[in-house]
Amino acid sequence: MEPKYNKNGSVTLHMSLKEYEELLKGYNNLRSVTQTLHECHDLFMSDVGKLELLEVDLFANLGFARTKDENGKMNYYGEAVLSNDPNAWKDKD
């Protein structure tokens, strides 16, 4: 998904119902994980998988981008940035 950056400083996101449902599922998984942390002061390994899936879904469905390194290559381990950031890595199809 590519977000549309509006002149008034807002952002417009268009997503399919499936993508929207994936975000809802991710939210519910995050809620479940945080409830477990509050109740048990522990984290199950299955919860780590839920958090990783949420990370991937948020990145993809909100149109974030990876940063590029000093050679212009994708910096996978760097923080995500907005897709219009000057340091955003762009795939050259």
FENGIKA-V942727 format. One record per helix or strand. SS is the DSSP state (alpha for helix, beta for strand). FROM is the first residue (numbers start at 1). TO is the last residue. If there is no record, write none. Layout:
BEGIN
SS:FROM:TO ; SS:FROM:TO
END
This chain:
BEGIN
beta:4:5 ; beta:11:12 ; alpha:17:40 ; alpha:45:61 ; beta:64:65 ; beta:67:68 ; beta:74:75 ; beta:81:82 ; beta:88:88
END
